[in-house]
Amino acid sequence: MSKKRVGILTSGGDAPGMNAAIRAAVRGCLHFGYEVYGVNRGYAGLLDKDFIPMNSNMVADIIGMGGTILRTSRSEFFPTSAGLNRATKILSEYNIDPLIVIGGDGSLTGALNLSKLGVNIVGMPGTIDNDFGASDYTIGFDTAVTTAIDAISKIRDTTFSHNRINIVQVMGRTCGDIALYAGFSCGAEAMIIPEKENDLEKICEEILRGKDRQNLHCIVMLAEGCGSYRDYLKRFEELTQVTTKGTNLGYIQRGGSPTHFDRNLASYMGFKAAQAINDGNLNTVIVRRKGGYQAMPIEEALATKKVFNQEMYDTMRILAR
Ligand code: F6P
């Protein structure tokens, strides 16, 4: 009997640790006796039949590399019914089943829709946004926060020297976790995030309260889900009478070598994905919950609501005064 052929792709925004996940999934699948086909450029590559047979050597030395060796894309055609049907046909033509999908919410929703057409799926949450409610952490988040902390520390130096306010804009789509976790670690004085109402007058009042105005300097974290830092500069200056500058950290948050945490997370998730396939635990997403790993049914994982870290937010506000 010929070996079962597993496919693997990365989709959506790349995230540090995706390569560690690819390495672990490929080697895990080979360990259990499967053949592995890499799909280049995510779902767009799938639709172009851009496949590459993978062996152990091809994933050597990638555990510490940022980006994704399989490349990635955001396909507009794939989520359509014509796209999903075409993808299903191609996978069956190439005998690829199951398919491992590493990506964020949108990519895993695409995987769920494929599974409804009969394709077996195992997913892994890979996105810097940490917006996947079923998992304590997503692959890439810790590295993005670490990168942001490094940048914010530098911004803090010049903000202090000039007695200014600096609004630091970070990624995360509608999730404020990068802003929250990086801000907490940098001693940010204030935060504007989608999970909160963000009353600017109140925020500025808190910034000014009890401060020695001669030495007032301040980092305000802004999650991109609340707009651009440019939208806030004038209002902050009006309300505080303090010169206010802004910085968008941008795509540096998506690159770089993954931290030890992301390497571990991705390696466990990749191997657990191979294990889930070997156990016949299909149409699942590998998630980390309370420090352990489990294969959760994909529909349930996507429906799990993200819980906001209220304790971190409250503590940040107390410590900022
Ligand atoms: O989902 C990851 C992410 O980096 C978001 O934080 C950001 O909003 C988006 O991707 C940017 O996407 P693109 O690379 O298409 O500009």
Residues whose N, C-alpha, C, O or C-beta is under 5 A from the ligand:
A	BS01	F6P	G13 T127 D129 M171 G172 R173
